[in-house]
Amino acid sequence: MAETVRLLKPSDIRRNRENPRLIFRQDELDALQDSIAKQGILVPLTVYHDGEHYSLLDGERRWLSAQKLGLTKVPVIVQPKPEKMQNIMMMFAIHNARKDWDPLPTALKLEELEKQYSKRYGKRPTESELAGIASLSRGEVRRLKKLLALPKEYRKLLLDELEKPRSAQIITVDHVLEATKGSESLRKRQVIDVQTEADLRKAIVEKFRSGVINNTVAPRKLVRLARSVERGETSRVEARRTVRHLINDPNYSIDAAFQETVEKGDFEHSLEKLAERLIGKIIEHEERGYQISDTLREKLTELFRHIRPLV
């Protein structure tokens, strides 16, 4: 049963190692610290006793601010000590509504929760079970799993970005996931191999960083390119040439690549259909024995002038 509010020294409290939140931005801490300096800690911290010290369940930012301000006492509510799996579950349950949690640290802790579940029950949790014990939706679990599937270099890149103030961050989880999805779609349809997929993803992320690509969902056009190849509307040779251009030219954008492949193919396909219809109409005109009017002759002559340079 939870105890009533009591006062503890900040030095008697330790952070919870199971807390999925790893990043605390200085500008946000400064704002909270200013508030506490003026009004005090309005919401008690939640802790449990682990033998020598108390460990946090909720209130790490308040605890950090209290230490910075040199407070000698902080209000706390003491809960019974949870076991490891329950501890992680409580961390998720307490914080699941927080908007300021960063996805990658949360994904890493979700992985730990999954391991603890497997250890206890002898089987991996289903997506629904994992969502339930983590107080997340199945969609959130799927998204976090995609982050866990990223190569370690991108995990490090994202963690490095999270250390920066929000205003200085450029590459986000969404940038990397969109770059991954676009590159992967081309590899799955055998347009590119695994190494080229990795090179393309890296090139897209760098283009996000440089500003050559300024639309987070731009890589989805690569998915449309992959489908265009699958339908036979764009040749594999042309698609591979475009991918190499994207990798090798730092100023070549996905929009430009899309225009030169899928959009061009779509336009030429519609032009082919128009040409087929025109040929059919001309044949029908001949079969009916109609005389060509001066106006029609003039239009066909103009059409020939436009076609001649193309053929």
N, C-alpha and C positions, 0 to 999 in steps of 0.2 A: 504494500500500500504506500502511496506517495506521501512524503512528509510535508509539513507546512514550510513556508519560506523561512530560510535562515541566512545568516551572513557568513561568508567564508573569505579568507585571504585569496587573492588571485594566484599567489604562488603555490597554493595548495591544490590548484586545478591544473589538469593537463588536457591537451586537445585529444579528441577521439580519433584514433588511427583509422577507424572505419568510415569517417566522414567523406563522402564522395567529392565534397567541395575542397579543391586544393588551392585555388587562386583567390586571393583577396586583393583587390585593386586599391592602391594607396589613396586615390582621390575619393573613393567611397568610404574608406576607413577614416579619412580626415573629416568628412562630413558627419559621420556618426560620432566621432570623437568630439567635435564641436557641440553636437546636440547633447551628449552625455555631460560635457563640462558645464553646460547651462542648466540642464534639467535632471541630471542623474540617470541611472539605469531604471527605466520605467517598467520593463518586462524582465522578470527574474530569469537567470540562466537555468537550464535543466542539466543535472549532473547525476552520476552514480558513483558510489564509493568502490574503489577497486583494490583496497588493501592499504597502501600508503597514501594515495592521493585520490582526488575526485576527477573523474573524466567527464568531458562535456557530451551531452546529447544534443543540446541546442544552445546557441548563443556565443559561438566562437568569435564573431566580430565584436560583440560587446565585451568579451573577455580580453581580446587584444587591445581594444580601446582603453579599458580600465587600467591595464598594465602601463600603457603609454602615458596615461594621465597620472599615474602614481597612486591610484586609489588603494586604500588599505583593506577595504571590504567590498564585496559584491553580493547582491541578493541571489539566492539559488533555491531551487526546489530539488530535493534529492529523491531519485527513483531507485528501485532495486537494480542490482547489477544484472545486465542481460548476458546470455551466452553469445558467442561470436556471431552466429547466423542471425539471432534475434537482434543483436546490436546493429548489424548492417540493415536489416529490415526496418528498424526504428529510425535509422538515419534517413532512409528513403521516405518513410511515412511522415516524419516530421517536416521534411523539406520539399516534398513532392510538388507543392504549390508555389515554391519559390521561383521567380522569373530569372534570378541572377545566377542560377547554377549553369556552369559551362558543360556542354555535352560530352567532351572527351573524358574529363575526370569522372563524370558520372558513368560513362560507358566502362571505364576501367574498374570501377567499384561494382558495377552490375556483373562483370565477369567474375569477380571474387564471390559475390552472392551466389552465382550459379554453381561455382565450385563447392561452396559450403552446402548447398542443397544436395548436390550429387554425393557428397561425402556422407551426409546424414541418411539419405534415402536410397543410395545405391543406384541411382539413375539420374540422368540429366532432366531438368524440368522442361516441360513443354513451353511453348511461347506463352500460352495462357497462364500457366502456373507461374512462370517467371514474372509476368506482368502483375499478377496478383500479389506476390510476396514483395515486389518492389514498389507497389502502389503506383504503377505506370500503366499507360494504355498499351495495347499490343503494337500499335503503330510506333509509339515511342521506343519500345523494345527493339523493333525491327531496325529503326534508324540508328540506335546505339550499337546494334550488332554490326551494321555496316561500318561504323567507325572502328570497331574492334578488328575488322577484316583489313583495314588499311595497313600498308607497309609501315614498319617502325619509323622510317624517316619522316613520314607525314604526321605520325603521332608527335614526334619531337618538334616538328615545325609548328604544329598547332599549339603545343604547350608553350613554346617560346613566344608565340604571338599573344597567348593569354597573359603572359607576364607583363605585357606592355599596357599602358593606359588605353582605354577604349578608343580614344581619339587617334591613337597611333597604330591601331591594329588594321592590317590590310587583308590578310588571308584568314578566312573563317572556315568553319567546318563545312558550310554549304558550298564554298568554292571547291574544296577538295572532293566532296562527294559528287558534285555535278561533273567535275573533270573526270572522276573515276567512272561514272556512269556512261559518259559520252565515249571515252576511250574503250571501255569494256564492250560496248555495243558493237563496235567495229571489229574487235577481236573475236567475239562470239559468232559473227557472221563470216569469219575467216577472211576479212579484208586485210587485217594486219596480224602479226604474231605477238607473242607475249612481250618480247623486248621492245618492239615498236609501241605497244600499248603503254608500257612504262615510260618510254621517251615522250610520247604524246601527252600523257597526263602531266608530266613534269613541265613540258612546254606550256601547257594551258595554265597551270598554276603560276608560272613566271609571267605570262601575259596578263593574268589578273593583277599580279603585283605591280607590273609596269604601267597598267592602265590601258594597254592595247585592247583588252577585253574588259568592258565596264558593265556588262550585264551578267549577273550571277548565273542565270539559266541559259546563257548562250551555248554551252556545250550540248544542250538538248538537240541542237541542230545537227550534231554529229550522229545522234540516234536516227534522225530522219535521213541522213546520208546513208547510214547502214541499211535502213529499210529500202531505200532507193536502189541500192546495189542488189539487195535480196530479190527485189521485184524485176530486176533487169533493166531499170530505167537509167542507171548510171553504171558504167563499166568498172570492174575491180581495178583495172589499170589506172583509170582516171582518178578513182577514189584514193588509191595508194599514192599517186603522184601528189594529190592534194594534201594528204597526211604528211608526206615528207616536207612539203612546203611549210605546213604549220609548225613542224618540228624545227626546221632549219632557219626560217625567217622570223626573227623576233617581232617584226612589225606586221606580219600577216595575220589578220583576224579571222575568227570563225565565221563572222558575217560574210567576209569576202570569199572564204572557202565555200560557203553555202551557195552564194550567188553564182559561183563558177561551176558548180556541180549540180546540185539538186534543182535550184531555180532555173538554171540553164536547161537542164534536162526536161523539167516540167514544161517550160516554154516551147522547146523544140517538139516535145510530144504533142502539145496542143496544135502546133503549126503543122505537124504531120497529118493530124486528123482533118484539119481544114483543107490541106492539099488533097487528101483522099476524097473529101466531099466535092471539091472543085472539079477534080478529074471525072468523078462520077457524073456531075452535072454537064460537063462538056460532052461526054460520051452520049448522055441522054439527049442533049441538044442535037447532036449529029444524027442519032437514030430517028429522031422525030422529023428530020429534014427541015428544021427551021433555018431561015436565012439569018446570018449574023448582022445585027443592026450596027450602025456607025458608033453608037454609044458603047455597045458591048465590045466591039473591035478596039475601040480606044482604051477601054479598061484592061483588056487582055494584053494589049501592047505595052501599057504602063506596067502591068504585072511582070511581063517578060523582062523589061528593063531592070526591075528590082531583083528578079531571080538570076539573071545572067551572071552577075559577079559572084554569086554563091556556088555556081556549078562550073 
